[in-house]
Amino acid sequence: MTGQRSRWIPWVFVGGMLLVLAVNGGLILAAIRTSSGVAISRPYERGRGYDRVLAAAARQDALGWSAEVAVEGAALLVGLHDRDGQPVAATLTGLLQRPAERDAVPLDWLPLGPGRWSAPLAGIRRGQWEARLTLAAPDGARFEAQRRILLP
């Protein structure tokens, strides 16, 4: 009688393993059909061009410029200074972009004086944004800055 009772025990292990395989297969299918995990297009090609990114960063560091970005009231303020603390004459273009979204909001820059600009933030949603700024000097030198800001 005990021999007949114990015949089903190996089948329990087989059934358990089949259940594990079925669940893992379902998870694999769900992983394949959802997001690929790639955050940028053509990541291999971009990785191969990383030397150019490093060279551009070295050129920017050699300029010795620093950008200060602040939110005051309903405006975004930007200041650009050289390594001696003197304002740098340049033209500014920039936009705001959510860190996790593709939506970008262009900004209208108003010069406040040498090396200082302001952009109104009226109508822009609250929350965390990334200010992507490009400053170009008359001699062709370019400075790019990205700063996270929080709009209350």
C-alpha positions in Angstrom: 0.0 0.0 0.0 2.8 2.4 0.7 4.3 1.7 -2.7 1.1 2.9 -4.4 1.1 6.1 -2.3 4.6 7.0 -3.1 4.3 6.6 -6.8 3.0 10.2 -7.2 5.9 11.8 -5.4 8.3 11.9 -8.4 5.5 13.4 -10.5 5.2 16.2 -8.0 8.8 17.2 -8.6 8.3 16.9 -12.4 5.2 19.0 -12.2 7.0 21.6 -10.0 9.8 21.9 -12.5 7.3 22.3 -15.4 5.6 25.0 -13.5 8.9 26.8 -12.9 9.8 26.5 -16.6 6.3 27.8 -17.6 6.6 30.9 -15.3 10.2 31.6 -16.5 9.1 31.3 -20.1 6.3 33.8 -19.5 8.7 36.2 -17.9 11.1 35.9 -20.7 8.4 36.6 -23.3 7.2 39.6 -21.3 10.8 41.0 -21.1 11.3 40.5 -24.9 8.0 42.1 -25.9 8.4 45.2 -23.6 11.1 47.9 -23.5 14.5 46.9 -25.0 16.2 48.9 -22.3 18.1 51.0 -24.8 17.9 54.6 -23.8 19.5 56.1 -27.0 19.4 55.2 -30.6 22.5 53.6 -32.1 24.4 53.0 -28.8 27.2 51.1 -30.4 28.0 54.0 -32.9 27.8 56.6 -30.1 30.1 54.5 -28.0 32.7 54.4 -30.7 32.6 58.2 -31.0 33.3 58.6 -27.3 36.8 59.9 -28.0 35.2 62.9 -29.7 33.1 63.5 -26.6 36.2 63.5 -24.4 38.1 65.8 -26.7 35.2 68.3 -26.7 35.1 68.1 -22.9 38.8 68.8 -22.8 38.4 71.8 -25.1 35.6 73.1 -22.9 37.7 72.7 -19.7 40.6 74.5 -21.3 38.3 77.6 -21.7 38.0 77.8 -17.9 34.4 79.1 -18.2 31.8 78.4 -15.6 28.0 78.8 -15.8 25.7 79.5 -12.9 22.1 78.6 -13.3 19.4 79.6 -10.8 15.6 79.9 -10.6 14.5 83.2 -9.1 10.8 83.9 -9.0 9.3 83.0 -12.4 12.6 83.3 -14.3 15.7 81.2 -15.1 18.9 83.2 -14.6 22.2 82.2 -16.2 25.6 83.8 -15.6 28.8 83.0 -17.5 32.3 83.8 -16.1 35.8 83.0 -17.1 38.4 81.5 -14.7 39.2 85.0 -13.4 35.5 85.7 -12.5 35.0 88.2 -15.3 31.8 87.9 -17.4 32.1 86.4 -20.8 30.5 88.0 -23.8 28.6 85.3 -25.6 25.3 84.4 -27.2 23.1 82.0 -25.3 20.6 79.4 -26.7 19.0 76.8 -24.5 15.9 74.9 -23.6 14.4 73.0 -20.7 13.8 69.2 -21.0 12.4 66.7 -18.5 15.1 64.2 -17.5 12.9 61.2 -18.3 10.9 62.6 -21.2 11.6 63.8 -24.8 9.5 66.9 -24.5 11.6 70.1 -24.7 10.6 73.7 -24.0 12.6 76.4 -25.9 13.4 79.5 -23.8 13.4 83.1 -24.9 16.6 84.7 -23.5 16.8 88.3 -22.4 20.3 89.7 -21.9 20.7 91.4 -18.5 24.3 92.6 -19.1 27.7 91.1 -20.0 27.6 87.4 -19.3 24.1 87.4 -17.8 20.7 86.3 -19.2 17.2 85.7 -18.0 14.4 83.6 -19.5 10.7 83.7 -18.3 9.3 80.4 -17.0 5.6 81.4 -17.1 3.4 78.5 -18.2 6.1 75.7 -17.6 5.0 72.8 -15.5 6.3 72.4 -12.0 8.9 69.7 -11.2 12.4 68.7 -12.1 13.9 69.9 -15.4 17.2 69.9 -17.1 18.5 73.2 -18.5 20.5 72.5 -21.7 22.5 75.6 -22.6 24.9 76.4 -25.4 27.0 79.6 -25.2 29.0 80.8 -28.1 31.6 83.5 -28.0 32.3 85.8 -30.9 35.7 84.1 -31.6 33.8 80.7 -32.1 34.5 79.2 -28.7 31.5 77.1 -27.5 30.5 76.2 -24.0 27.8 73.7 -23.2 26.2 73.2 -19.8 23.5 71.0 -18.4 22.0 71.7 -15.0 19.2 70.1 -13.2 16.7 72.6 -11.8 13.5 72.3 -9.8 10.5 74.5 -10.6 8.3 75.0 -7.6 
